[in-house]
Amino acid sequence: MNVDLLKKLVETPGVSGREDRVRKLVLEELKPMVDSINTDVLGNVIGVKKGRDAKAKIRKKIMVAAHIDEIGFYVTFIDEKGFLRFHPAGGFDLRALKAQRVVVHGRKDVIGVIGSKPIHILTEEEKKKPPELKDYFIDLGMKKEQVDEIVKLGDPVTMERSMAEMGDCLTAKAFDDRIGVFVMVEALRKVKFSPADLYIVGTTQEEVGLRGAFAAASGVNPEVGIALDGTLANDFPGVEPQDEVSTLGGGAAISFMNGAAISNPKLFDRFVELAEKHKIKYQKDLLPRGGTDAGALQRVSGGAAVITLSVPTRYMHTTVETLHKDDVQAAIDLLTTYLEDPGDMDYRL
């Protein structure tokens, strides 16, 4: 597994709507492996690898989508002392923001910390209340005059955290969904041929409503749409077995339903069939809340047969998202296998 590439992907900033740096990286990785590549107005990266029969007039289209954006913030206010207020872009658990480091991407990148009142001066009533966004601010360690030279309203902010190995696992911020991007790139690297035209798409603004995938799919109009993402792995203390969703080390997660889409049953069965035939470790996945780009792919131009293939991830939407290396490899292997052998691709119900 190309750990160096994965490290680059997760550590390159790209909050929803400001994905330019990670987009450049994805373009560089995909370009040698596709027949054509471009971007659109929303910043989606769209690579095309022609099918095996290049002379055929009509080939079916498979669109593989992995979103390149990450959850983050935008600066909304700078007070008289130089402290920043901010608004989230994507769903944050406010409990996980306390005492975190961030990077503010202004005229240059600057490190800041998310501050709040210390416990020593909280009232008993304040201690009992769940945190609210207004309780937090960003401290850049600068006077207002210095801050004003670097930071403007509307500047993006990302969490500051490097990737680290932890036993058989990896931990980092932004595995959601740079792990999907990684699986997409590495699977394409392995694909020797496909009977279909492959549209390999790094989508934008997924965390704020699947926006990039809607735009990209409307141009591609695929017969099959495969969303790559992380899924919840709640296999830790305090969670009942029925609520685990998936487990680390249990293999690639083949989704039959999430909050945005119900997978096409024939397509779902094909993925399971290939996993069992090729002895690729897998688990079945239902994500009760939250959706993936599959929801956008399913709704565009009369609908496509869609599915989500995920890598189980603990502590989603935090700076310590954690996944198992074997699950990543299983997802790469299963996606490669399907792209090379999708079957008859008749998914009408």
C-alpha positions as CSV (number, residue, x, y, z in Angstrom):
1,M,0.0,0.0,0.0
2,N,1.3,3.4,-1.0
3,V,1.3,5.0,2.5
4,D,3.2,8.0,1.3
5,L,0.4,8.9,-1.2
6,L,-2.2,8.4,1.5
7,K,-0.3,10.7,3.8
8,K,-0.1,13.4,1.2
9,L,-3.9,13.1,0.5
10,V,-5.0,13.4,4.2
11,E,-2.5,16.2,5.0
12,T,-3.3,18.4,2.0
13,P,-6.0,20.9,3.0
14,G,-9.3,21.1,1.1
15,V,-12.3,22.3,2.9
16,S,-15.6,22.1,1.0
17,G,-15.6,24.8,-1.7
18,R,-11.8,25.4,-1.4
19,E,-10.4,22.1,-2.7
20,D,-7.8,23.6,-5.0
21,R,-4.7,22.1,-3.3
22,V,-6.0,18.5,-3.1
23,R,-7.5,18.8,-6.6
24,K,-4.0,19.5,-8.0
25,L,-2.7,16.4,-6.2
26,V,-5.5,14.2,-7.5
27,L,-5.0,15.6,-11.1
28,E,-1.3,14.7,-10.9
29,E,-2.0,11.2,-9.8
30,L,-4.8,10.4,-12.3
31,K,-3.4,12.0,-15.4
32,P,-0.9,9.3,-16.4
33,M,-3.6,6.6,-16.0
34,V,-6.5,8.0,-18.1
35,D,-7.1,8.9,-21.7
36,S,-8.4,12.4,-20.9
37,I,-8.9,14.5,-17.8
38,N,-10.5,17.8,-17.0
39,T,-12.2,19.9,-14.3
40,D,-15.5,21.7,-14.2
41,V,-16.8,24.9,-12.7
42,L,-17.5,23.2,-9.3
43,G,-13.9,21.9,-9.3
44,N,-14.7,18.2,-9.8
45,V,-11.8,16.2,-11.3
46,I,-13.1,14.0,-14.2
47,G,-10.8,11.4,-15.7
48,V,-11.9,9.1,-18.5
49,K,-10.4,5.7,-19.2
50,K,-11.8,4.2,-22.4
51,G,-13.2,0.6,-22.3
52,R,-11.5,-2.4,-23.8
53,D,-13.2,-2.2,-27.2
54,A,-12.1,1.3,-28.0
55,K,-13.7,1.2,-31.5
56,A,-17.2,0.3,-30.2
57,K,-19.8,3.0,-30.9
58,I,-21.6,2.5,-27.7
59,R,-20.0,1.5,-24.4
60,K,-21.7,1.6,-21.0
61,K,-20.3,4.1,-18.5
62,I,-19.2,3.4,-14.9
63,M,-18.7,6.5,-12.8
64,V,-16.6,6.1,-9.7
65,A,-16.9,9.0,-7.3
66,A,-14.9,9.8,-4.2
67,H,-15.1,13.3,-2.7
68,I,-12.0,15.3,-2.3
69,D,-13.3,17.8,0.2
70,E,-13.0,17.6,4.0
71,I,-15.0,19.2,6.8
72,G,-13.7,22.5,8.0
73,F,-14.7,26.1,8.7
74,Y,-14.8,29.6,7.2
75,V,-13.8,32.7,9.1
76,T,-16.9,34.9,9.8
77,F,-15.6,37.6,12.2
78,I,-12.4,39.1,13.6
79,D,-12.8,40.8,17.0
80,E,-10.9,43.8,18.4
81,K,-8.3,41.5,20.0
82,G,-7.7,39.4,16.8
83,F,-9.7,36.4,17.9
84,L,-11.6,34.7,15.0
85,R,-15.1,33.4,14.9
86,F,-16.0,30.8,12.4
87,H,-18.8,28.8,10.7
88,P,-18.5,25.0,9.9
89,A,-18.5,23.6,6.4
90,G,-19.8,20.1,7.1
91,G,-21.0,18.3,10.1
92,F,-18.9,18.7,13.2
93,D,-19.4,17.1,16.6
94,L,-18.8,20.3,18.7
95,R,-17.5,18.2,21.6
96,A,-14.5,17.2,19.4
97,L,-13.4,20.8,18.7
98,K,-12.2,21.7,22.2
99,A,-8.4,22.4,22.4
100,Q,-7.7,21.5,18.8
101,R,-5.1,23.0,16.5
102,V,-6.2,24.4,13.1
103,V,-4.6,26.0,10.0
104,V,-6.1,29.3,8.8
105,H,-5.5,29.6,5.0
106,G,-5.3,33.3,4.6
107,R,-2.7,35.3,2.6
108,K,-0.4,32.6,4.0
109,D,-1.1,29.5,6.2
110,V,-1.0,30.2,9.9
111,I,-1.4,27.9,12.9
112,G,-4.1,28.6,15.4
113,V,-5.8,26.9,18.3
114,I,-9.5,26.5,19.0
115,G,-10.0,28.2,22.4
116,S,-12.8,28.3,24.9
117,K,-13.3,29.1,28.6
118,P,-11.2,26.9,30.9
119,I,-13.1,24.7,33.3
120,H,-11.8,26.8,36.2
121,I,-14.1,29.7,35.4
122,L,-17.2,27.8,34.2
123,T,-20.3,28.1,36.3
124,E,-22.0,24.9,37.4
125,E,-24.7,25.6,34.9
126,E,-22.2,26.1,32.1
127,K,-20.6,22.8,33.0
128,K,-23.8,20.9,32.4
129,K,-24.6,22.4,29.0
130,P,-23.5,20.8,25.8
131,P,-21.0,23.1,23.9
132,E,-22.3,25.5,21.3
133,L,-20.5,27.1,18.4
134,K,-20.5,30.5,20.1
135,D,-18.4,29.0,22.9
136,Y,-15.4,28.6,20.6
137,F,-13.0,31.0,18.9
138,I,-9.7,30.7,17.1
139,D,-6.6,32.1,18.7
140,L,-3.7,32.9,16.3
141,G,-1.4,34.3,19.0
142,M,-1.2,37.6,17.2
143,K,-2.3,41.2,17.7
144,K,-5.3,42.3,15.6
145,E,-3.1,44.4,13.3
146,Q,-1.1,41.3,12.4
147,V,-4.2,39.2,12.0
148,D,-5.7,41.8,9.7
149,E,-2.7,41.6,7.4
150,I,-3.1,37.8,6.9
151,V,-6.7,36.8,7.5
152,K,-9.9,38.0,5.8
153,L,-13.5,37.1,6.2
154,G,-14.3,34.0,4.1
155,D,-10.9,32.4,4.5
156,P,-11.0,28.6,4.9
157,V,-9.8,26.8,8.0
158,T,-8.8,23.1,8.3
159,M,-7.8,21.0,11.3
160,E,-4.1,20.5,11.8
161,R,-3.1,16.8,12.3
162,S,-0.6,14.5,10.6
163,M,-1.2,10.9,9.8
164,A,0.3,8.3,12.1
165,E,0.6,4.5,12.1
166,M,-1.0,2.8,15.1
167,G,-0.5,-1.0,15.3
168,D,-2.2,-2.4,12.1
169,C,-4.1,0.8,11.7
170,L,-3.6,4.4,10.5
171,T,-5.0,7.5,12.2
172,A,-5.5,11.0,10.7
173,K,-7.9,13.7,10.0
174,A,-9.7,13.7,6.6
175,F,-9.8,10.0,6.0
176,D,-13.4,11.0,5.1
177,D,-13.0,10.9,2.3
178,R,-9.4,10.9,1.2
179,I,-9.4,7.2,1.9
180,G,-12.0,6.9,-0.9
181,V,-9.9,9.0,-3.2
182,F,-6.9,6.7,-2.4
183,V,-8.9,3.6,-3.1
184,M,-10.1,5.1,-6.4
185,V,-6.5,6.0,-7.5
186,E,-4.9,2.7,-6.5
187,A,-7.7,0.6,-8.0
188,L,-7.3,2.5,-11.3
189,R,-3.6,1.8,-11.2
190,K,-4.3,-1.9,-11.0
191,V,-7.1,-2.1,-13.7
192,K,-5.7,-3.8,-16.8
193,F,-8.9,-3.5,-18.9
194,S,-12.6,-2.9,-18.6
195,P,-15.5,-3.5,-21.0
196,A,-17.0,-0.1,-19.9
197,D,-15.8,3.5,-20.1
198,L,-14.6,4.4,-16.7
199,Y,-15.3,7.9,-15.4
200,I,-13.0,8.4,-12.4
201,V,-14.3,11.5,-10.5
202,G,-12.9,13.4,-7.5
203,T,-16.0,15.3,-6.4
204,T,-16.3,18.5,-4.5
205,Q,-18.6,19.8,-1.7
206,E,-19.9,16.4,-0.7
207,E,-19.9,17.4,3.0
208,V,-22.3,20.2,2.3
209,G,-24.9,18.3,0.2
210,L,-23.3,16.1,-2.5
211,R,-23.1,19.1,-4.7
212,G,-20.1,18.2,-6.9
213,A,-21.4,14.7,-7.6
214,F,-24.8,16.1,-8.8
215,A,-22.9,18.4,-11.3
216,A,-20.5,15.7,-12.5
217,A,-23.1,13.0,-12.9
218,S,-25.3,15.3,-15.0
219,G,-22.5,15.5,-17.5
220,V,-21.5,11.9,-17.4
221,N,-25.0,10.3,-17.2
222,P,-23.6,6.8,-16.2
223,E,-25.4,3.5,-16.2
224,V,-23.5,2.6,-13.0
225,G,-22.4,4.8,-10.1
226,I,-20.0,3.7,-7.4
227,A,-19.4,6.0,-4.5
228,L,-16.3,5.4,-2.4
229,D,-16.3,6.6,1.2
230,G,-15.7,5.8,4.8
231,T,-18.4,4.3,6.9
232,L,-18.9,4.2,10.7
233,A,-17.0,1.6,12.6
234,N,-18.5,1.8,16.1
235,D,-16.8,-1.4,17.3
236,F,-15.5,0.1,20.6
237,P,-16.7,0.1,24.2
238,G,-20.1,1.4,25.0
239,V,-21.8,0.5,21.7
240,E,-24.2,-2.5,21.4
241,P,-23.3,-5.0,18.6
242,Q,-26.3,-4.1,16.6
243,D,-25.1,-0.5,16.4
244,E,-21.6,-1.1,15.3
245,V,-22.4,-0.7,11.6
246,S,-19.0,-2.1,10.6
247,T,-15.8,-3.4,12.3
248,L,-12.1,-2.6,11.7
249,G,-10.4,-5.6,10.1
250,G,-13.7,-7.0,8.9
251,G,-13.0,-6.2,5.2
252,A,-14.4,-3.7,2.7
253,A,-17.9,-2.5,3.5
254,I,-20.5,-3.1,0.8
255,S,-23.4,-0.9,1.5
256,F,-27.0,-1.9,0.9
257,M,-28.4,1.3,2.2
258,N,-27.4,4.7,3.6
259,G,-29.2,8.0,4.4
260,A,-29.0,9.1,0.7
261,A,-29.4,6.0,-1.4
262,I,-30.5,2.3,-1.4
263,S,-28.1,0.3,-3.4
264,N,-29.3,-1.5,-6.6
265,P,-29.9,-5.1,-5.4
266,K,-28.4,-6.6,-8.5
267,L,-25.3,-4.5,-8.3
268,F,-25.0,-5.2,-4.6
269,D,-25.2,-9.0,-5.3
270,R,-22.5,-8.6,-8.0
271,F,-20.1,-7.1,-5.5
272,V,-20.8,-9.8,-3.0
273,E,-20.4,-12.5,-5.6
274,L,-17.0,-11.1,-6.7
275,A,-15.8,-10.7,-3.2
276,E,-16.6,-14.4,-2.4
277,K,-15.3,-15.7,-5.7
278,H,-11.9,-13.9,-5.3
279,K,-11.8,-14.4,-1.5
280,I,-11.7,-10.7,-0.8
281,K,-12.7,-10.0,2.8
282,Y,-16.0,-8.0,3.0
283,Q,-18.8,-7.0,5.3
284,K,-22.3,-5.7,4.6
285,D,-23.1,-2.2,5.7
286,L,-26.1,-0.1,6.5
287,L,-25.3,3.5,7.5
288,P,-28.4,4.7,9.3
289,R,-27.5,8.4,9.1
290,G,-25.5,10.4,6.6
291,G,-25.2,9.7,2.9
292,T,-22.7,9.4,0.1
293,D,-22.3,10.6,-3.4
294,A,-24.4,7.5,-4.4
295,G,-27.4,9.6,-3.6
296,A,-26.5,12.2,-6.2
297,L,-25.6,9.6,-8.8
298,Q,-28.9,7.9,-8.4
299,R,-31.0,11.0,-8.9
300,V,-29.4,12.4,-12.0
301,S,-30.9,11.9,-15.5
302,G,-33.4,9.2,-14.6
303,G,-31.1,7.4,-12.2
304,A,-28.2,5.0,-12.4
305,A,-27.7,1.7,-10.6
306,V,-25.6,2.8,-7.6
307,I,-23.7,1.3,-4.7
308,T,-21.4,2.6,-2.0
309,L,-18.1,0.8,-1.2
310,S,-16.6,1.9,2.0
311,V,-13.6,1.6,4.3
312,P,-14.7,1.1,8.0
313,T,-13.6,4.2,10.0
314,R,-13.7,4.8,13.7
315,Y,-14.2,8.3,15.2
316,M,-15.6,9.8,11.9
317,H,-15.5,13.6,11.6
318,T,-12.7,14.0,14.2
319,T,-9.0,14.6,13.9
320,V,-8.3,11.0,14.9
321,E,-10.2,9.0,12.3
322,T,-8.8,5.5,12.4
323,L,-8.9,2.6,9.9
324,H,-7.3,-0.8,9.3
325,K,-4.8,-1.2,6.5
326,D,-6.3,-4.6,5.5
327,D,-9.7,-3.0,4.9
328,V,-8.2,-0.4,2.6
329,Q,-6.5,-3.1,0.6
330,A,-9.7,-5.2,0.4
331,A,-11.6,-2.1,-0.9
332,I,-8.9,-1.6,-3.6
333,D,-9.0,-5.2,-4.6
334,L,-12.8,-5.4,-4.8
335,L,-13.2,-2.2,-6.8
336,T,-10.5,-3.4,-9.2
337,T,-12.2,-6.7,-9.6
338,Y,-15.6,-5.2,-10.4
339,L,-14.2,-2.6,-12.9
340,E,-12.5,-5.5,-14.8
341,D,-15.5,-7.8,-14.5
342,P,-18.8,-6.0,-14.0
343,G,-20.9,-8.7,-15.7
344,D,-23.7,-8.0,-18.1
345,M,-24.5,-4.7,-16.4
346,D,-28.2,-5.2,-16.8
347,Y,-29.5,-3.7,-13.5
348,R,-33.1,-3.2,-14.4
349,L,-35.4,-4.4,-11.6
